[in-house]
Amino acid sequence: QGTRDHPPAHMALRDRLLAAVVACFKRHGAAAIDTPALELQETLMGKYGEDVKLIYKLQDQGGELLALRYDLTVPFARYLAMNKITNMKRYHIAKVYRRDNPATTRGRYREFYQCDFDIAGQFDPMIPDAECLKIVHEILSDLQLGDFLIKVNDRRILNGVFAVCGIPESKFITTCSTVDKLDKMPWEEVRSEMVGEKGLSPEAADRIGEYVQLHGGLDLIERLLQDPKLSQNKLAKEGLGDMKLLFEYLTLFGITGKISFDLSLARGLDYYTGVIFEAVLLQQENDHVEEAVSVGSVAGGGRYDGLVGMFDPKGRKVPCVGVSIGIERIFSILEQRVKASGEKVRTTETQVLVATPQKHFLAARLKLISELWDAGIKAEMLYKKDPKLLKQLQYCEDTGIPLAAIVGEQELIDGVVKLRDVTTREEVRM
Amino acid sequence: QGTRDHPPAHMALRDRLLAAVVACFKRHGAAAIDTPALELQETLMGKYGEDVKLIYKLQDQGGELLALRYDLTVPFARYLAMNKITNMKRYHIAKVYRRDNPATTRGRYREFYQCDFDIAGQFDPMIPDAECLKIVHEILSDLQLGDFLIKVNDRRILNGVFAVCGIPESKFITTCSTVDKLDKMPWEEVRSEMVGEKGLSPEAADRIGEYVQLHGGLDLIERLLQDPKLSQNKLAKEGLGDMKLLFEYLTLFGITGKISFDLSLARGLDYYTGVIFEAVLLQQENDHVEEAVSVGSVAGGGRYDGLVGMFDPKGRKVPCVGVSIGIERIFSILEQRVKASGEKVRTTETQVLVATPQKHFLAARLKLISELWDAGIKAEMLYKKDPKLLKQLQYCEDTGIPLAAIVGEQELIDGVVKLRDVTTREEVRM
């Protein structure tokens, strides 16, 4: 339940998509790593908050207690700590596993690919962070998925907002997860969850509401830097200062047009410590980004400076920032688009079918196809001793093979092959 | 235990290796599929004989009882039956899981890649079987692993041998698994296992010994076809007839030089029903294949005509033949070779480092690198505001980046970039 087989047509599209993502990661100088799909259960504990219940555990068959990885970020942090690596730019494309309620129609499965790019190391502020946003921008542009928006926020700004609104620190995380629902429900509902379920005072909730409904660009950052309350909060000031720097770098990259500083963005995971971001596709009902409707997140990420330290015996920190491309959701969109267009995706790359119009030419076909393979040419033949020519040509048409190399009695005598263009039916002897 | 992280140097080599294998599979017209790493436990039961104990089971957390796949062949058969596919040529490259005693020094792990190519469908005899052997030949030749030998046998011939030697059918499988040890122990030991543990009569064991120590080519097939006892056995006769046909096709492919019809080859798995084969690398101590020492199996496969039917509600059979490339063992060999040669494997593909010799040029660098990325050029920069030029050039040398694009005060004034060849130190302004 919640998993699926990928037939050849899926795989052809998927390979195309992954190739575009990998090309971008390589363009940015990332190296590939891989880690086991199995991790020690203890490695995964205490990293995912309430989602711990979604982790697949293996049966205790003797030996270590194992679980299937839940994402690629925790294994990456474990890998860095275990190998004492303090500096690395890597990508990792692999399957992860979640015992979630699958919503397969929206491209959500229990087994799915993640495509992660992360930069680990102590660097000058916001330079790697800006590159992560550039990568999201490049990939979503390359894939021509339509208009998109990258929302950016910072956990320090959010925590600063909570602090100046009088929320006790012990309620930061739970308040954060309520704020995160603002993309799915109106403020009134979020407010009543804060007051009703989370126990915030109505006044505190209203004060939060004034902040978290804001979104904009450099102008908003400047305004908040002047905000009498927020500017007094150390965390918020730091976050806003870095946000300003980020926008400077994004301006140099020429991509601020698709970036929105959005105080409602909170993101679910516990381990984020700084910049957070999420890319959404916009339905193009009109030209105004503000009025367009979001069709869901297709990329996300952020800074997590504390995670590696959790795996180091001495708690040594390695600051990290990274991005995860939501390949499954993108795949669902592309799949629907291919289906709608009626485009026939070829599932093989065969260039030529070795065929014969006569009986008793199996040996000649085997000899010819062997020569083609040895010359690096992608070639097939029907596995019949004496197939009908019509069947052979039909196979070409069905599978999109452009050429047929035909060998019969006359060709064998003349020492030639008849090469036929399947579509135009033109033939040349060679 | 028994798993490993793959650092960038591994991945670079692994990607090269997998690319060669995939290229060969595509050359033969195969389409890719993927299946979940998780299968229902019941799907895997009764397919692997005694090895069932090596299957990783998942904890019962509610819902279906799951296990990690043990190979790619059973999931392929399940996929064909589930989708009622009677005809398919596919490859599948993915990780499989075995709770084995790992022998990591010999490239044996609990999580490892399998690279499978299979042809499913009802065809004329031995044409797809011959193609599988051609594929093994192509891949091992392409990878330049040194001299190799592909041993071929047929389960029908083995069973025929057992029958004419007076073994009861109930002991065929267990006798088969003892014969399979002939590549690791001398005949005397195999014989005493047959008599001691498996309860065969000494005479029957000796009769088997006369057959299973034979290996050769077309001549041996012809001789056995004339063998007074074996030629009377229906199964053996069928198997030998097909073996002769196979050798004819392999002769047309020009690869019989590396093929040995070897009656000691039995292969462990229960599900084989016809041709079986296994490729071994030979240590090149001298030029005689016969006297060389085997360093282990690097590919194997065979025909399994009954497996798909086990998953079909009506038991409808789909004949299959396939090959699995032992990518992990090949990887171990290549890795040792790279280590011995001192060759430095690049782990990234970065073409140019955007650098500066002066302070306060971060903005210029960000602008330039963004242009390069947008032009599809693989580019990196150091994530420092003001890095030293020496450090930047050192980074190029350490990671093998061939070019540095240098922007400083003069370049900015002139509107140019200085492109430096890191190795020759030549510079051009452009």
Contacts between the chains, C-beta under 8 A, distances in Angstrom:
chain1	res1	chain2	res2	distance
A	1	B	63	6.4
A	1	B	64	6.2
A	3	B	36	3.9
A	3	B	38	6.0
A	4	B	36	7.2
A	5	B	33	6.8
A	5	B	34	7.2
A	5	B	35	4.9
A	5	B	36	7.2
A	5	B	79	5.4
A	5	B	82	7.6
A	5	B	83	7.7
A	6	B	33	6.1
A	6	B	34	4.0
A	6	B	35	7.4
A	7	B	33	6.1
A	7	B	83	7.5
A	8	B	31	3.5
A	8	B	32	6.2
A	8	B	33	6.0
A	8	B	90	6.9
A	10	B	34	7.7
A	11	B	31	7.1
A	11	B	32	4.0
A	11	B	33	6.1
A	11	B	34	6.2
A	12	B	31	7.6
A	12	B	32	7.4
A	14	B	34	8.0
A	15	B	32	7.0
A	26	B	348	7.1
A	26	B	349	5.1
A	26	B	378	6.0
A	27	B	373	5.8
A	27	B	376	6.9
A	27	B	377	7.3
A	27	B	378	4.9
A	27	B	379	7.2
A	28	B	373	7.1
A	28	B	378	7.8
A	28	B	379	7.8
A	28	B	380	7.2
A	29	B	348	5.2
A	29	B	350	4.3
A	29	B	378	6.7
A	29	B	379	7.2
A	29	B	380	3.7
A	30	B	348	6.8
A	31	B	8	3.5
A	31	B	11	7.1
A	31	B	12	7.6
A	31	B	347	4.1
A	31	B	348	5.1
A	32	B	8	6.2
A	32	B	11	4.0
A	32	B	12	7.4
A	32	B	15	6.9
A	32	B	347	7.7
A	33	B	5	6.8
A	33	B	6	6.0
A	33	B	7	6.1
A	33	B	8	6.0
A	33	B	11	6.1
A	34	B	5	7.2
A	34	B	6	4.1
A	34	B	10	7.8
A	34	B	11	6.2
A	34	B	14	8.0
A	35	B	5	4.9
A	35	B	6	7.4
A	36	B	3	3.9
A	36	B	4	7.2
A	36	B	5	7.2
A	36	B	111	5.1
A	37	B	37	6.3
A	37	B	95	6.5
A	37	B	97	8.0
A	37	B	111	6.6
A	38	B	3	6.0
A	38	B	56	8.0
A	38	B	97	7.6
A	38	B	111	6.5
A	56	B	58	6.0
A	56	B	59	7.8
A	56	B	61	7.3
A	56	B	66	7.9
A	57	B	58	7.0
A	57	B	59	4.2
A	57	B	61	6.6
A	58	B	56	5.9
A	58	B	57	7.0
A	58	B	58	5.6
A	58	B	59	6.2
A	58	B	68	8.0
A	59	B	56	7.8
A	59	B	57	4.2
A	59	B	58	6.2
A	59	B	59	5.0
A	59	B	60	7.7
A	60	B	59	7.7
A	61	B	56	7.3
A	61	B	57	6.6
A	61	B	99	6.4
A	63	B	1	6.4
A	63	B	99	7.9
A	64	B	1	6.1
A	66	B	56	7.9
A	68	B	58	7.9
A	79	B	5	5.4
A	82	B	5	7.7
A	83	B	5	7.7
A	83	B	7	7.5
A	89	B	380	8.0
A	90	B	8	6.9
A	95	B	37	6.5
A	97	B	37	8.0
A	97	B	38	7.6
A	99	B	61	6.4
A	99	B	63	7.9
A	111	B	36	5.1
A	111	B	37	6.7
A	111	B	38	6.5
A	119	B	383	7.3
A	121	B	383	7.1
A	123	B	383	3.6
A	123	B	384	6.6
A	124	B	383	6.3
A	124	B	384	5.4
A	124	B	385	4.6
A	127	B	362	7.7
A	127	B	366	7.9
A	127	B	383	4.3
A	127	B	384	7.8
A	127	B	385	7.8
A	128	B	383	5.2
A	130	B	366	7.6
A	134	B	370	6.9
A	134	B	373	7.0
A	138	B	373	6.6
A	138	B	374	7.7
A	248	B	363	8.0
A	249	B	366	5.8
A	252	B	363	5.7
A	252	B	366	4.2
A	252	B	367	5.0
A	252	B	370	6.6
A	253	B	366	6.6
A	253	B	370	4.6
A	254	B	370	6.5
A	347	B	31	4.1
A	347	B	32	7.7
A	348	B	26	7.1
A	348	B	29	5.2
A	348	B	30	6.8
A	348	B	31	5.1
A	349	B	26	5.1
A	350	B	29	4.3
A	362	B	127	7.6
A	363	B	248	8.0
A	363	B	252	5.7
A	366	B	127	7.9
A	366	B	130	7.6
A	366	B	249	5.8
A	366	B	252	4.2
A	366	B	253	6.6
A	367	B	252	5.0
A	370	B	134	7.0
A	370	B	252	6.6
A	370	B	253	4.6
A	370	B	254	6.5
A	373	B	27	5.8
A	373	B	28	7.1
A	373	B	134	7.0
A	373	B	138	6.6
A	374	B	138	7.7
A	376	B	27	6.9
A	377	B	27	7.3
A	378	B	26	6.0
A	378	B	27	4.9
A	378	B	28	7.8
A	378	B	29	6.6
A	379	B	27	7.2
A	379	B	28	7.9
A	379	B	29	7.2
A	380	B	28	7.2
A	380	B	29	3.7
A	380	B	89	7.9
A	383	B	119	7.3
A	383	B	121	7.1
A	383	B	123	3.6
A	383	B	124	6.3
A	383	B	127	4.3
A	383	B	128	5.2
A	384	B	123	6.5
A	384	B	124	5.4
A	384	B	127	7.8
A	385	B	124	4.5
A	385	B	127	7.7
